[in-house]
Amino acid sequence: MLGFQPEAARWDSKVHRIKVVVLNRPDLNVSFRKSYLAKTFKPEAPSGADPRVAELTEALSSPLVRRDIDLRLTPFYLDDANRDPVLTALLHIDASRLSFKEVDGRYKTSLEEVGVIFDSSGKPVDRFSETVDLNLLPQTYEQGLKRGFVLSRRLKVKPGCIR
């Protein structure tokens, strides 16, 4: 897997072509996008919004990746039994940067899980926020530091509302 981040000067609202070539390996099959639109998505925080909402909005609209805690989001789109679209999101959290406190032989911390769903025009159509309290036994804590943690969330969505 190959990642790409254009330089700051290339965020000019234009379409830019991409070419990927693997030299001297005719046995490889390479799949890649042929271009990208260098347009920054800038959702607006509601006026008088909670500072945490403003921070989330800024993080979502930034073309630069934040590395406070390494996260990996994997979305799965399916229809439920009523044929309504459902998004199941798996969020892998690298626990090595989390701050735990040892209390009575257990390792404790709290995480704020916040998400926003945007429609195709960039307007927020749904959001959620939840505090996740971890209270781990030493063995689970050690495994979490090595492997990370996975949170899952199931959301009903309307067609055209995923960005």
Secondary structure as UniProt FT lines:
FT   HELIX           8..10
FT   STRAND          15..17
FT   TURN            23..24
FT   TURN            26..27
FT   STRAND          35..37
FT   TURN            47..48
FT   HELIX           51..61
FT   STRAND          71..79
FT   TURN            81..82
FT   STRAND          85..93
FT   HELIX           95..97
FT   STRAND          101..103
FT   TURN            104..105
FT   STRAND          106..118
FT   TURN            120..121
FT   STRAND          124..136
FT   HELIX           138..147
FT   STRAND          149..156
FT   TURN            159..160
//
